[in-house]
Amino acid sequence: MEKTKTGLSCKLTDEEFREHKEKIRAGLKEGLRDKQEIADGFVYAFHGSDATIEQLVNFIRIERQCCPFFRFELTIRDEKTDILLKITGPEGVKEFLLNELKLR
């Protein structure tokens, strides 16, 4: 994968791994309820189910391998409250997230 203008790039090279990552991202797109821009990234809101927690943990596990510049924070309360995933990073991470992650 090519580097963005910011110099940030994904380390993925294995096609099977890339396909798995895309399936996880597609599942997250379906469950996304809201997105809020913050100074150094975004906060994404998802339905507060156990299934969503599993999806998000798998997503974070994979992203840590290919994009080590991301910082993740999960806020989990009860099932009636949205789960918040905060993704931040160095300068240029917002552009990278918009171009690569494409969550709404």
C-alpha positions, 0 to 999 in steps of 0.5 A: 500500500502506498504512503499517504501525503502524511507519510503514514502507511499500512504495513499490510502485504498479505492478500488473505490478511487484507481480505480478512481486514476488509470483512471486519471493516465492512461489519463495523460500517454496518454498526456505525451509529455516529462519528465525531471529529476530534483534534487528533482523530475521530470518535466512532459510536456503535451499538452497545452489544456484546457482538459489537465488542467482539468486532471492535476487539478484532478490528483493533487487534488487526489494526495494531499489526498493520498501522502501529501509529494508531492509538485506540480507546474503547468506552464500554458501559451497559448494553443500552449505551453506545460503545465509543471507539476513539482512534487517534495518532500523529499528525495526518492520522485524520486524513489517513482514517478518512482515506483508508478506513472509510467509516462513514 
